Each structure stands twice: as C-alpha cells, then as structure tokens.
Amino acid sequence: MRQQTFFSPTMRDVPADAETISHQLMLRAGLMRQTAAGIYTYLPLGTRVLHKIQAIIREEMNRAGAQELLMPAVQPAELWEESGRLDDYGPELMRLNDRHDRRFVLGPTHEEVITSVVRDGIHSYKRLPINVYQIQTKYRDERRPRFGLLRGREFIMKDAYSFETSEEALAETYEVMYDTYKHIFRRCGLDVRAVEADAGAIGGTGGTHEFMALSDVGEDTIAYSDHSDYAANIEIAAVSPPDREQEGTSEALSVEKGYKSGEAAATAAGLPMSSVITGRLFYIDKAPVFILTRGNHEISDVKVSNHFDTLDVEMATGTQVHEQFGTSSAFIGPVEAPSNVTIVADQSIRPLVNAICGGNQDEAFYVNVDHRRDFHVDVFADFRIIQEGDPSPDGEGTIQFAEGIEVGQVFSLGTKYSEALGAQFLDENGKSRPMQMGCYGIGVSRTLAAVVEQHHDEDGIIWPKAIAPFDLHLLVINPKDEAQLTIGDNLYEALQAEGYDVLFDDRKERAGVKFKDADLYGIPIRVAAGKKASEGIIEVKDRKTGEVTEVQAENLSAYLNDIGW
C-alpha cells in the first residue's frame, strides 16, 4: 500500500476528551474517528489490526472445535421476555419498535437467540455437543461512554455458546475454552491474568472467569496473591473468616451524643475505625435489609446480590433511610433498629465486642456494643470488599491489587437459558432434559485498545508482530532524490513479491514528518532509503528497541530472515 493514497490521517495534538493512552494514540495515529459518543468509525489502519485479531480468534476457536455462524443484531423482544432478562438487563439494553409497532432490542449479547436456534434444530443427544461462535457488533446504551473503545455504546465482540448433555461435559468444554483464550491473548501480545469473577447480567449457576489485561487505566481492580496463582475481581474475591470468636469482655452499653460521625465518636473513645459498626440500608426484592460491616471496610454490592440470589438490589435513598430510622444514614445502627428491617452482617462483625454504632438519632452513637447482647443478626456472611494486605483466600500469601481491562470472560451457564426457553434434548433413555450451556466472550475492539495500552512509548504505538497492520514500513526520505526513489520502488516490489505486507511512504513530505508518522503508526520494522541510497545502503530500525542497522539493499531479504521476520 502506497502511503500517498492510504487513508489514515494523523493528528499532532492530543484530543481534549481522550483520557487514556489507547484513546489518544488510536485517534492520533488515524486508526479511528468518533462518529458519536461511544461510537467510532474504524479507518483502514485500525481495520487491518482488527482483522489480524479476528484471524487469531478464528484460528484458535476453529482449532478448539467451534463452528462460526452469524446471528442478527436485531432481536425480538419476546425472546428476552422468555428468558426473563427484558426488564432485568436494565437501561443499557437498546430497544426499538418497527413500523408495525413490534418490539425489538439491539443485541448486547446473544444467549436468547442462539438458545432459540438450537432449541428448534437439535432434539437428540446424538447431535450434541456443539460449540458455535460469531464475531459481530454489539450494542449497549452506556450512561457515560468513555475511554475510547474501552467503554463504548457500539463494540465488536466474539461470543461463543456451547451446548452439552451433562455438567461434566460442560466442565470439560469450559476448560478447553479457558485454555483457548489464554492462547488467543498470548498470540495478540497481551499480558493477561485470568481471575474469578461475577456473572452479572449473563447469569448462570456455574463458575466464571474474566481475562484481565493488566493496565494502569483498567476499570476493574484485580485482587491477587503475592505467593500463589490466586486472582479474582475485587467485587467477588472471597475474604477469609476471622480467626477469633471474640475480641474481649463486653462493657455496659451507653449512648454518647454530640458527634458528627462514627469516626469522631471512635476518636473520642480512643478506638480505631475497625471498632465501628457501620451499615447501609438496601431494598432487596423490595424488602428493607440493613447490612453491617466494620468502619474500615466497604460492602460489595455484587456479593450482596449473589448472597440473596437476585439482581433486584437497590441502595436506599436518603428519604427511605429517614422513613425507616428517623435520621440520616450517618447515624443509623442495628441497636433498636425497626422491626421490619432484616439485619445481616459481614463475618468480620462476629468477633467485635465494645464496638461503636449509630444511635438512630442525630449526632448520637452507642458505645460498648456487643451484637450477642444488643441486637440480632439474621445472617453472618462475606459481604465486604477484600483489601490489600488481607490473607489470600487460598491460604498462600497476602492480597495485592492491580488494575486491569476486561478483554474476555467465560461462563458456565448451566440450564439458566435452556430451561427458560425450552432447549431440551432426549437422552439415551428417551427422557427429555435441558441442555447444559456455556458462554464465552472476547471483546475484539477492547483487545485492540488493551494492546495499545500495553504496547506504546512516548512516540506512539509499538505493535506486536502478530497483529501489526503491516509487516514493514518502507520510507523514501527524499522522493526527489532519484537514487532513493529507485531503491524504494525496487524494494517495494521485491518485498511484496516475497509475501511481505508493506506500507510504502512515498509522500512528498519532510523527513521529520515521515519519521514521526512512522513512530506513531508503530509498525515493527522500518526500512528507510536515505542519504546512502546511492551506495545501495538502507537503514533498518526496530520500532520496539530503537536499534538501527545499515544493510545493503540486495541483502535486506536475508537480513529480515536472520532476525526472524
């Protein structure tokens, strides 16, 4: 491809609304342009990289025995009603009506469609298992699109779905997909860690793992052990139960007034925040539930949702808190709490003695609180977010944090969708049973952004070889110099004949512009015909290391072979 006619306009200035490195560099290097908030047009340079990523995905998925198909982006709303997700999915689900007022959704995912297709096409165990996948544009009406391709309203995704006859068979396929994903991301040049995760709106009763690309701008935090392979999203990372039943002998309960916060009351009593019982009022399935934890801990909404096995979890508004407790959330506590409010507590509360909690009146706090004596807890469970320095749940080492970008996730769905949509099969005994399902997604456009986040320097992108938009970037420094132009044209033809994909910068631009654009584009190998072209000498630069080597033009092919290119 001659760069003179290659449509990839570069930008010198960093766009004001581009917060992340990947967003900035993909705009500056001309990989994409914004069409609307969270919606982008991929220009030729970006499209080439997307095609390379998709080719790797197809190769690995096909090798794992999956079959490619293509489902519609526009889905009947009735299917989502059958699965029960039409209302549960939330405002991110884009909805529309056709001219006949029939309801549809723009697919953010395809569990309903594929289950209905398999339901109508497979009825016997003899036709199972199957594993099918597609690469397609998805839609989610994000409240606040940001970070370029990392949180958009339209994005490219690979989603796969497996159908099995048993839980054991599903577990085997899950492991195959887990390993396949590791191969895919490794080939794309990503540093990825697989972590235990929450199934979210996809649901299912089995396990799930997210594949997180480590990055300083990741929207998710990974909790990992410093001495083992344990890793999990902090939303679901298990916290080890306390190793003590009680922390002392309880003193007489009293009420202290005049404090603006639990921290102020604790300071006055000479106690740390870990001795303060704080709580948040939730409405879970429309019923009030008061969840307690220590003052130095934070409640995980995901753990709350998973514990109560419902997505209908809402934190109470200030008005609702006042209606129940007669005061603001800063002063509510479990002692003499309203009788209609269920009280549950994080397991860290169990050993507490002589604690402090809200007094259920303005600027008042109970002191020397003991839950065994002063209030009833319906359930103790793991409700809090794990912290750095906590013991690792696997018993090896302590927890550390890292930021990550979710680029893929595998789910063991079980029979969640097959039961709801009637995807049944007849087993060897002629008995009808629901199919066991798995779901496996990769954010293709997210992977593109994650690669840029991990592979760049101050001058631009540094593409891993496997997904680089071109194999070589060939520059003629001065097109008016006949020797340079001749050697450039000859190399362009020869390299293409040898199977290299070459971007040939034959533009009538200054040398500085060409070098800056080459660094910005990040093609791994740059070949430049410059001042020594009359001697048959060219320069070969490794974009990653910056190393420049002079090579005789006729020896370029041999040199590239020697460096493994």
VENZI-V376509 format. One record per pair of residues at least 24 apart in sequence whose C-alpha atoms are under 6 Angstrom apart, sorted by the first residue. I is the first residue (numbers start at 0). GAP is how many residues later the second one is. D is the distance in whole Angstrom. If there is no record, write none. Layout:
# VENZI-V376509
i = {I	I}
gap = {GAP	GAP}
d = {D	D}
This chain:
# VENZI-V376509
i = {0	1	1	2	2	3	19	21	21	21	22	28	28	37	37	37	38	47	48	48	51	65	65	66	67	67	67	68	69	72	72	73	73	74	74	75	76	76	76	78	82	91	91	91	92	93	106	106	107	107	107	118	122	123	123	124	124	128	128	129	129	130	130	131	131	132	132	133	133	148	149	155	155	156	156	156	157	157	158	158	159	159	160	160	161	161	162	162	162	163	163	164	188	194	194	195	196	203	203	203	204	204	205	205	206	207	207	208	208	209	209	210	210	210	210	211	211	211	211	212	212	213	213	214	214	215	217	217	217	219	219	220	220	221	221	221	222	222	223	223	224	224	224	224	225	225	226	226	234	238	239	244	245	246	246	246	247	249	249	250	252	252	253	253	254	254	255	255	256	256	257	258	259	274	275	275	275	276	276	280	281	281	281	282	282	283	283	284	287	288	288	288	289	289	290	290	291	292	297	297	298	298	298	299	299	299	302	326	330	330	330	331	331	332	332	332	332	334	342	342	343	343	343	344	345	345	345	345	346	346	346	406	406	406	406	407	407	407	408	408	409	409	410	410	411	412	412	458	458	459	459	460	460	461	462	469	469	470	470	471	471	471	472	472	472	473	473	473	473	473	474	474	475	475	475	476	476	482	482	483	483}
gap = {502	501	502	501	502	503	127	427	430	431	125	491	492	107	114	115	115	421	418	420	415	65	66	65	64	65	66	65	64	33	34	31	32	29	30	28	26	27	28	33	337	48	49	50	47	47	31	32	30	31	32	304	302	301	302	301	302	34	35	32	33	30	31	28	29	26	27	24	25	297	296	288	289	285	286	287	283	284	281	282	279	280	277	278	275	276	272	273	274	271	272	270	275	36	37	36	36	209	210	212	208	209	206	207	205	202	203	200	201	198	199	195	196	197	198	192	193	194	195	191	192	189	190	188	189	187	185	186	187	183	184	181	182	179	180	181	177	178	175	176	167	172	173	174	171	172	169	170	65	147	153	106	105	104	105	106	105	103	104	117	114	115	112	113	110	111	108	109	106	107	105	104	103	80	79	80	81	79	80	35	32	33	34	30	31	28	29	27	53	52	53	54	52	53	53	54	53	53	86	87	84	85	86	83	84	85	80	34	27	28	29	26	28	24	25	26	27	40	34	35	33	34	35	35	34	35	36	37	33	34	35	35	36	39	40	33	34	35	31	32	29	30	27	28	26	24	25	60	61	59	60	59	61	60	59	31	32	30	31	30	53	54	29	30	53	30	31	52	53	54	30	53	30	52	53	34	53	50	51	45	49}
d = {5	6	5	6	5	5	6	5	5	5	5	6	6	5	4	5	6	5	6	5	5	5	5	5	6	5	6	5	5	6	5	6	5	5	5	4	5	5	6	6	5	5	4	6	6	6	6	6	5	5	6	4	4	5	5	6	5	6	5	6	5	6	4	5	6	6	4	6	6	6	5	5	5	6	5	5	6	5	6	4	6	5	6	5	5	5	6	6	5	6	5	6	6	5	4	4	5	4	6	6	6	6	5	6	5	6	4	6	6	6	4	6	6	5	6	5	5	5	6	5	5	6	4	6	5	6	5	4	5	6	5	6	5	6	5	6	6	5	5	5	6	6	5	5	6	6	6	5	6	6	6	5	4	6	6	6	6	6	6	6	6	5	6	5	6	5	6	5	6	4	5	5	5	5	6	5	6	6	5	6	6	4	5	6	5	6	5	5	5	6	5	6	6	5	5	5	4	5	5	6	6	4	6	6	5	5	6	5	4	6	5	5	5	5	4	6	6	5	5	6	5	5	5	5	6	5	5	5	5	5	6	6	5	6	6	5	4	6	6	5	6	4	6	5	5	5	5	6	6	6	4	6	5	4	6	5	6	5	6	5	5	6	6	5	5	5	6	6	5	6	5	5	6	6	5	5	5	6	5	5	5}
